[in-house]
Amino acid sequence: MDHLSIITKRTSGFSMGNEKGKIVTAKEAAEIIKDGDVVGWDGIGGIGFAEEIAAGIEKRFIETGHPKNLTLYSPSGLGDGKSRGLNRLAHEGLIKRVIAGHYGFTPKLARLALDNKIEAYNLPQGCLAQMLRDAGAHKPRTITSVGVGTFVDPRLEGGKVNSITKEDIVELMELDGKEYLAYKPQFIDVAVIRGTTADANGNITMEKEALTLEVLSMAIAAKNNGGFVIAQVERIAETGSLRPREVKIPGIMADCIVVASDPLNHMQTYGTLYDPSFAGEFPVPVSKLEPLTLDARKVIARRAAFELVPNCVVNLGVGMAEGVATVAAEEGILDLITLTAEPGVIGGIPAGGSDFGAARNADSIIDQPYQFDFYDGGGMDIAFLGLAQADQHGNLNVSKFGPKLAGCGGFINISQNSKKVVFVGTFTAAGLEVLVGDGKVNIENEGKLKKFIDQVEQITFSGKVAADNNQPVLFITERCVLELTKKGLVLKEVAPGVDIEKDIVSQMEFKPIIDETPIPMDDRIFSDSPMGLRREMLNVPIENRITYDEEQDIFFANFEYFTIRKPEDISAIEAYAHKILEPLNKRVKTIINYDNFDILPELIDEYMDMVKQLGDRYYDSVTRYTTSTFMRMKLGDSLKERGMPPHIYDCMVKAGAALKRG
């Protein structure tokens, strides 16, 4: 029986106004799937995963042997690391091929792949999400630089997991002298998605879901290619009662609706039945985050936190990197940074463990493909990611270790495109015992496994590509900090109590570059007392606030959180501006950031006189911005009094656009 017959059979007699409409059981939904179908699955971990439908498909296969030879398409890892999620479908014969971003949550699928029982691909999570949009739009390829130089590159492994996987679905191409990868979009026969509420016509809202992921992209990828969309929801609403702006999946794109019969098959995450702060229903206090014990993990997170700067957009990987958020909370700097998570969370505090992907008190939750657009285009300032295995060339492997297949997830997109990337992890593994006390690190028992080796087993991050792109890359451990350069890994900092030869060099399979004596890691890291990061982040010296970009020919003054309390502060600005601009011997375009700028009222006239003098002497054109309406008004009035353009923009994007217009 084909799809149309089943759909007709299940919905015959149901008019648009009929109470039942498109609603079917999980058993009936499972019968829609044909042998050989490509089935797209949405979700990450347990978030957004249609557990009841997966259980129905598994039950049907066990009882009838159908459907068989399916291709599973999953941008993210879907499972609990044990038996739930796509682990339910890990039966020989049921699966022919898997195209997934992550296998760590689905060890049963990973085992089939490693045993050559199924064809398997591991591609970057962001690319798989974006490929759905391109499949729905009938675009021939998804073209991106993401993956160049990694195991996804066809010159290496092409994303193939095992020897029986033959088809090339990633190609190398060159545009304008630059290398790109072209990913072949996969058409979806059946999309399995999840929402919160549906009406009988198939309109679906997601008000209780922690993420929106790529539900719309996946539905379009199926519908525009003659496929079908099955959606699992928690409840049914009266037809016409849903608010149009809250409908994420319009009824024309949903063929069948399955109402979860068991709340455990519709958990918000695999760790949480329902948390209103994950869904943005209302915020919860975050001041009670449990502080970290002063151990190796906290040392690493504390040193990593020194890389944070005001207003930076941050991604935190799973595991060790999660400690950076806790340290930021301890130091009272969460309001100075924006934490994000790749499935679509912006702001708030990303959750970890079995709640990974969700966030409490998020500012915004956007679709995953757009989050990766933002990341891939350089919108992220710094990423903190796990350090599993690194080599002398600065390559990292977090995806495959002998008989263990974890997969890359969003690691390639994030690490390759962040303006700065910081890899965090212990220096060795398997049995490492570290005692932090008396202001130093004591290696009580060394780990049996070395993480810094001659050559990584699989390249998830290319050190060469990073070095060629001049991307800042740090490796932060409990005992030292290394930096990636074009020459290799340079030892930059060493923790107090650590012997370079005994505790570092002898525990590596290659010798790091030591051009000069490494400096000690900041001693505040190894004390129980707060480190005072908030004060330090806001007290940026003037020489780090005023810069000239020669390539763009733009002079930039960043006065965010800068306070002027005495005339000497004004003199320091003027002197340093002269130092940079005088040697240029020309006028320059200028942008000035006044966000959270603070000046004593009695010093405004003196400051603005200095601003006019600099403008008359050095500026070709100038734009200014601040989010503060009051500051825009006060500065605008002062500029107007001195015959200068008074308009001040509310963001850098608008200020930059105005500067280009001249």
Buried (B, 14 or more C-beta within 10 A) or exposed (E): EEBEEBBEEBBEEBEEEBEBBBBBBBBBBBBBBBEEBBBBBBBBBBBBBBBBBBBBBBBBBEEEEBBBBBBBBBBBBBBBBEEBBBBBBBBEBBBBBBBBBBBBBBBBBBBBBBEEBBBBBBBBBBBBBBBBBBBBEEEEBBBBBBBBBBBBBBEBBBBBBBEEBEEEBBBBEEEEEEBBBBBBBBBBBBBBBBBBBBBBBBBBBBBBBBBBBBBBBBBBBBBBBEBBBBBBBBEBBEBEEBEEEEBBBBBEBBBBBBBBEEEEBBBBBBBBEBBEBBBBEEEEEBEEBEEBEBEBBBBBBBBBBBBBBBBBBBBBBBBBBBBBBBBBBBBBBBEBBBBBBBBBBBBBBBBBEBBBBBBBBBEEBBBBBBBBBBBBEEBBBBBBBBBBBBBBBBBBBBBBBEEEBBBBBBBBBBBBBBBBBBBBBBBBBEEBEBBBEEEBBBBEEBBEEBBBBEEBBBBBBBBBBBBEEEBBBBBBBBBBBBBBBEEBBBBBBBBBBBEBEEBBBEBBEBEBBEEEEBEEBBEBBBBEEBBEBBEEBBEBEBEEBBEBEEEEEBBBBBBBBBBBEEEEBBEBBBEBBBEBBEEEEEBBBBBBBBBBBEBEEEBBEBBBEBBBBBBEEBBBBBBBBBEBEEBBEBBBEBBEEBEBBBBBBBEBEBBBEBBEEE
